[in-house]
Amino acid sequence: MTDDEWQALATREAAKAIGQWLEGRGRLHQPISVLTLAELEAMAANAVARFVVLAARRIRDQPNDSQDPGSGPGQDLTRLLLG
């Protein structure tokens, strides 16, 4: 999977996590402007959690996609997740 394909997958999966959170709370039909800060934070946490799971899987499956040591999706994601 290319970096662009993975980015598209991660974006779709994060959006699905947000939709599932909203649907689970009966809020899917309401405009986002009526959500409380706590609800927005919970929704964002679900999206971030999904991204972390996908990133961990990619690190596991493709630790070094590049011939250049220290680069590639696995290395970049590891640095991002570790801060």
Secondary structure, 3 states (H helix, E strand, C coil): CCHHHHHHHHHHHHHHHHHHHHHHCCCCCCCHHHCCHHHHHHHHHHHHHHHHHHHHHHHHHCCCCCCCCCCCHHHHHHHHHHC
